[in-house]
């Protein structure tokens, strides 16, 4: 099959490389010439485990191509996936200008049947707008060409996206015709040989499914964070409470890890967009509004703990930060809780020594030289009055506490991800604050 994917961001690049891995001929299109040049040289625009090798292998086998002109491939494509960005507008709704721009370009060049697939996360009703935009351009040209529009939301976790695509829990497709269904089932057949389901539905339900899935996961995170905060107040241990409720198969353990709030490109944007969609239909999603409010608050919790410990007198202090990306195994800094903490610390005259295994370059692009970027986790501790753990990278889990004690001005640890055992911390005599557990005083 010949597939075109417009957009070489996170979704488009992963999708293109994984589809090429099955033998499809994939053209990835992006208007950013420098980005395309870099991809053709094997330079990845994002960090994602396994992606670089996958891209290089399929480029070498001449199954994966990177180009800037959609017009060159439109009429050779069995399916064209729209995977461009849908950034939030000021009111929280998804901005569809890039999606509809691609649709118009398809309509301006289309001469043969194809299936146009929205892969970007788009609100309900987008497929209808895409179809109308394509048809409008065909009408301007005075030509009659059959085409279908379909919805195929992605369910990729950053840091595990390649495996998620190659071994999906499910594949959701929204279609209007049997022809479109046949094309997409053929394309995805290699991914369902181990009985992973292809769930076929109408387009509106497909568009809704993606938002609801992310909203549900965000709800679980905000719920456990609010419970963790209450546990601290009443003297309970959130880790024990989590075990108690997670063993119930109706609830489960996934996404019930307390921390400093969710971030990234999906959860914040999708929760806001779903709230906005409901409002456009004169309906209020009160639970999701509470989820968003709770998450905004949770991002302030670690600073509040630090500020309270130092009695509101942070000026001149040095705080080490371990972890900057919104989650491990990615360099994504979008909506990262670390940025909220850093902003508050800087406003209070704190010097920040930061270390992240992957995301420091991206952080420096955002913050410039407002903080110090350290070559490893221990350099960040030199002269630090306290350490704040913000992202739960694996290399932080078993540090040398004796080295930490020697490098830091004081043994004070604020653990925003609960990666340390209380007994372990107590053994080394650190003053320790976590999320939803009792503090330890040295």
C-alpha positions in Angstrom: 0.0 0.0 0.0 1.0 3.6 -0.6 0.4 5.8 2.4 1.0 9.6 2.9 1.2 11.2 6.3 1.0 14.9 6.6 2.9 16.1 9.7 6.2 14.8 11.1 5.5 15.5 14.7 5.2 12.9 17.4 2.1 11.2 15.9 3.0 11.5 12.3 6.6 10.3 12.6 5.9 7.3 14.8 2.9 6.3 12.6 4.9 6.6 9.4 7.9 4.6 10.7 5.7 1.9 12.1 3.6 1.5 9.0 6.7 1.4 6.8 7.9 -1.4 9.1 5.1 -3.6 7.7 6.2 -3.1 4.1 4.0 -0.2 3.2 5.5 2.7 1.1 5.1 5.8 3.3 5.6 9.4 2.4 5.9 11.7 5.4 5.1 15.3 4.4 6.0 18.5 6.3 6.2 22.1 5.1 9.3 22.7 7.4 12.2 22.2 4.9 14.9 22.1 7.6 13.0 19.5 9.5 12.7 17.3 6.4 16.4 17.8 5.6 17.3 16.7 9.1 15.0 13.6 8.9 16.6 12.7 5.6 20.0 12.9 7.3 18.7 10.6 10.1 18.4 13.4 12.7 15.2 13.0 14.8 13.2 16.0 15.9 12.0 14.2 19.1 13.3 11.7 21.5 11.4 8.4 21.5 12.9 5.0 22.4 13.4 2.8 19.4 12.2 5.5 16.9 15.6 6.5 15.4 16.5 2.9 14.5 13.1 2.3 13.0 13.3 5.4 10.9 16.8 4.7 9.7 16.1 1.1 8.8 13.0 1.9 6.7 14.7 4.8 5.0 17.5 2.5 4.0 15.1 -0.1 2.7 13.4 2.7 0.6 10.0 2.3 2.3 10.0 5.6 4.2 10.4 9.0 2.5 10.4 12.5 3.8 9.1 15.3 1.5 7.7 18.8 1.6 5.2 18.7 -1.2 1.9 16.9 -0.6 0.9 17.6 -4.2 3.5 15.1 -5.4 2.0 12.1 -3.6 -1.7 12.8 -3.3 -2.7 10.8 -6.3 -0.5 7.8 -5.6 -1.9 7.4 -2.1 -4.3 4.7 -1.0 -4.8 6.7 2.2 -3.7 10.2 3.4 -3.3 10.7 7.1 -3.6 14.2 8.5 -1.3 14.3 11.6 -0.6 18.0 12.0 -0.9 19.9 15.2 -4.2 21.0 16.8 -2.9 23.5 19.4 -5.5 25.0 21.8 -7.0 28.3 21.1 -7.2 30.9 23.9 -10.6 29.6 24.9 -9.3 26.0 25.1 -10.8 24.7 21.9 -8.7 22.9 19.3 -7.4 25.1 16.5 -8.1 23.3 13.3 -6.4 25.7 10.8 -3.6 23.3 10.0 -6.0 20.3 9.6 -8.3 22.2 7.3 -5.3 23.7 5.4 -4.2 20.1 4.6 -7.8 19.2 3.6 -7.9 22.1 1.1 -4.5 21.2 -0.3 -5.8 17.6 -0.9 -8.9 18.9 -2.6 -6.7 21.2 -4.8 -4.8 18.2 -6.1 -7.0 15.1 -5.8 -7.7 13.3 -9.1 -8.1 9.6 -7.8 -10.0 8.0 -5.0 -8.3 8.0 -1.6 -9.3 7.8 2.0 -8.4 10.9 4.0 -7.9 10.0 7.6 -7.8 12.4 10.6 -5.0 11.0 12.8 -4.6 14.2 14.8 -6.7 14.5 18.0 -9.6 16.5 16.7 -13.0 17.5 18.2 -16.3 16.0 17.2 -17.4 17.3 13.9 -13.9 17.8 12.4 -14.3 15.0 9.8 -17.3 16.8 8.4 -15.3 20.0 8.1 -12.5 18.2 6.4 -14.9 16.6 3.9 -16.5 20.0 3.2 -13.1 21.6 2.7 -12.0 19.0 0.2 -15.3 19.1 -1.7 -15.1 22.9 -1.8 -11.8 22.7 -3.6 -13.0 20.1 -6.0 -16.0 22.2 -6.8 -13.7 25.2 -7.5 -11.8 23.0 -10.0 -15.0 21.8 -11.5 -14.1 18.1 -11.1 -15.9 15.2 -9.6 -13.6 12.8 -7.7 -14.8 10.2 -5.2 -13.1 10.2 -1.8 -13.8 9.1 1.8 -13.0 10.8 5.1 -12.3 8.6 8.1 -11.2 9.0 11.7 -8.4 6.9 13.3 -7.4 8.3 16.7 -4.0 7.4 18.1 -3.4 6.0 21.6 0.3 6.3 21.9 2.1 6.8 25.2 5.2 9.1 25.0 8.2 7.0 25.9 6.5 3.8 24.7 5.0 5.0 21.4 6.7 2.5 19.0 5.6 -0.5 21.0 2.1 1.0 21.4 1.8 1.3 17.7 3.2 -2.1 16.8 1.4 -3.9 19.6 -1.8 -1.9 20.1 -4.5 -2.6 22.7 -7.0 -1.7 20.1 -7.3 0.1 16.8 -10.3 2.5 16.5 -11.5 3.5 13.1 -14.5 5.7 12.3 -15.9 5.3 8.7 -18.9 6.2 6.6 -18.5 3.6 3.8 -17.5 -0.1 3.4 -14.8 1.0 1.0 -13.0 3.1 3.6 -13.4 0.4 6.2 -11.8 -2.1 3.8 -8.8 0.1 3.0 -8.1 0.8 6.7 -8.6 -2.9 7.8 -6.1 -3.9 5.1 -3.6 -1.4 6.3 -3.9 -2.4 9.9 -4.1 -6.2 9.4 -0.4 -6.7 10.3 -1.0 -5.2 13.7 -3.9 -7.4 14.7 -2.5 -10.9 14.0 -2.3 -11.5 17.8 -6.0 -10.8 18.2 -5.8 -7.1 19.0 -9.2 -5.8 18.0 -10.0 -3.3 15.2 -13.1 -1.5 16.5 -15.2 0.0 13.7 -17.7 2.7 14.5 -19.2 5.9 13.1 -16.9 8.9 12.7 -18.5 11.0 15.5 -18.0 8.2 18.0 -14.4 7.7 16.9 -13.6 11.4 17.3 -15.2 11.3 20.8 -13.3 8.1 21.9 -9.9 9.7 21.8 -10.9 12.6 24.0 -12.8 10.5 26.5 -9.9 8.0 26.8 -7.5 10.8 27.8 -10.0 12.5 30.0 -10.6 9.3 31.9 -6.9 8.8 32.5 -6.5 12.4 33.5 -9.4 11.9 36.0 -7.7 9.0 37.6 -4.5 11.0 38.1 -6.2 14.0 39.6 -8.3 11.8 41.8 -5.4 10.0 43.3 -3.5 13.3 43.8 -6.4 14.8 45.7 -6.7 11.6 47.8 -2.9 11.8 48.5 -3.2 15.4 49.7 -6.0 14.3 52.1 -3.9 11.4 53.3 -1.2 13.8 54.4 -3.7 15.8 56.3 -5.3 12.9 58.2 -2.1 10.9 58.6 -2.7 8.0 56.2 -0.2 6.6 53.7 -1.3 6.9 50.0 0.9 4.0 49.0 -1.0 1.7 51.3 -4.3 3.2 50.2 -3.4 2.7 46.6 -2.7 -0.9 47.2 -6.0 -1.3 49.0 -8.0 0.1 46.2 -5.9 -1.0 43.2 -6.4 -4.7 44.1 -10.0 -4.2 43.2 -10.2 -5.4 39.6 -12.9 -2.8 38.9 -10.4 -0.1 39.7 -6.9 -1.4 39.0 -3.5 0.2 39.7 -2.8 2.0 36.4 -2.7 5.8 36.6 -3.2 5.7 40.3 0.3 7.0 41.1 0.3 10.2 43.2 2.7 13.0 42.1 3.0 16.6 41.0 0.3 16.6 38.3 0.1 15.5 34.7 1.6 17.4 31.8 2.5 16.7 28.2 0.8 17.4 24.8 -2.3 15.3 25.3 -4.0 15.3 28.7 -4.1 19.1 29.4 -5.1 19.9 25.8 -7.6 17.2 25.4 -9.3 17.8 28.7 -9.7 21.5 27.9 -11.0 20.7 24.4 -13.6 18.2 25.7 -14.8 20.8 28.2 -15.0 23.4 25.4 -16.9 21.0 23.1 -19.5 20.4 25.9 -19.9 24.1 26.4 -20.5 24.6 22.7 -23.5 22.3 23.1 -24.6 24.1 26.3 -23.5 21.3 28.5 -21.1 21.4 31.5 -18.6 18.6 32.2 -18.3 19.4 35.9 -16.1 16.5 36.7 -13.6 17.3 34.0 -13.5 21.0 35.1 -12.6 19.7 38.6 -10.0 17.4 37.1 -8.3 20.4 35.4 -8.5 22.5 38.5 -7.1 19.8 40.7 -4.2 19.3 38.3 -3.4 23.0 38.2 -3.3 23.0 42.0 -1.2 19.8 42.2 1.6 21.4 40.2 2.0 23.9 43.0 2.3 21.4 45.8 6.0 20.8 45.7 6.8 24.5 45.8 4.4 24.9 48.7 6.3 22.2 50.6 9.6 23.8 49.9 8.5 27.3 50.8 6.8 26.1 54.0 9.9 24.2 55.1 12.1 27.3 54.7 9.6 29.5 56.4 8.9 31.5 53.3 12.5 32.7 53.2 13.9 31.2 50.0 16.0 34.1 48.7 19.6 33.0 48.3 18.8 29.3 48.6 20.0 26.7 46.0 17.6 24.0 45.0 18.7 20.9 43.0 16.0 19.5 40.6 16.1 16.0 39.3 13.9 15.6 36.2 12.5 18.2 33.9 10.4 16.4 31.3 6.8 15.9 32.1 7.4 12.1 32.3 10.3 9.7 31.8 11.6 8.5 28.5 10.7 11.7 26.6 12.2 15.2 26.1 8.7 16.7 26.0 8.4 19.8 28.2 4.9 20.8 27.2 2.9 21.6 30.4 5.6 20.0 32.5 5.2 20.4 36.2 8.9 21.2 36.5 8.2 24.5 34.7 5.7 25.6 37.3 8.1 24.7 40.1 11.0 26.5 38.5 9.0 29.6 37.8 7.9 29.9 41.5 11.4 29.2 42.8 13.0 31.8 40.5 10.4 34.4 41.5 11.5 33.8 45.1 15.2 34.4 44.4 16.3 30.7 44.3 19.3 29.4 42.4 18.4 26.2 40.5 20.8 23.4 39.6 18.9 21.0 37.2 19.6 17.7 35.6 17.5 15.6 33.2 18.9 12.7 31.1 17.2 13.9 27.9 15.2 17.1 28.3 17.8 19.7 29.2 18.3 20.9 25.6 14.5 21.4 25.3 14.4 23.1 28.7 17.1 25.5 27.7 15.2 26.4 24.5 12.3 27.4 26.8 14.1 28.9 29.8 17.4 30.0 28.4 20.1 30.4 31.0 17.8 31.2 33.9 18.9 27.9 35.6 22.1 25.9 35.7 22.1 22.7 33.6 24.3 20.0 35.1 26.1 17.1 33.5 24.8 14.5 35.9 22.5 14.1 38.9 25.3 14.5 41.4 26.7 17.7 40.0 23.2 19.2 40.5 23.6 18.5 44.3 26.8 20.5 44.8 26.0 23.3 47.3 22.3 22.5 47.2 20.2 23.4 50.3 17.6 20.8 49.2 16.7 18.4 46.3 13.4 18.2 44.5 12.6 15.1 42.5 10.1 16.1 39.7 10.4 13.3 37.1 10.7 9.6 38.0 13.6 8.7 35.7 14.9 5.2 36.6 18.5 6.4 37.3 17.2 8.5 40.2 15.7 5.5 42.1 18.9 4.0 43.6 21.2 7.0 44.2 24.3 6.9 46.5 22.9 8.6 49.6 26.4 9.0 51.1 27.6 10.9 48.1 24.4 13.0 48.2 25.0 13.8 51.9 28.6 14.9 51.1 27.6 17.2 48.2 24.6 18.9 49.7 24.5 21.7 52.2 21.8 20.0 54.1 20.0 16.6 53.8 16.6 17.8 52.7 14.7 15.9 50.0 11.3 16.8 48.4 10.1 13.8 46.4 7.4 14.7 44.0 7.0 11.2 42.6 7.4 9.0 45.7 10.3 7.1 44.3 12.0 6.5 47.6 11.0 4.1 50.4 10.5 5.8 53.8 12.6 3.2 55.5 15.5 3.8 53.1 15.4 7.5 53.6 15.1 7.2 57.4 18.2 5.0 57.4 20.3 7.8 55.9 18.8 10.5 58.1 17.3 12.8 55.4 14.5 15.2 56.1 12.0 14.0 53.6 8.7 15.2 52.1 6.7 13.2 49.6 3.2 13.1 48.2 0.5 11.6 50.5 2.9 10.2 53.1 4.1 11.3 56.4 7.2 13.6 56.4 10.4 12.4 57.9 12.4 14.8 60.0 16.2 14.3 60.5 
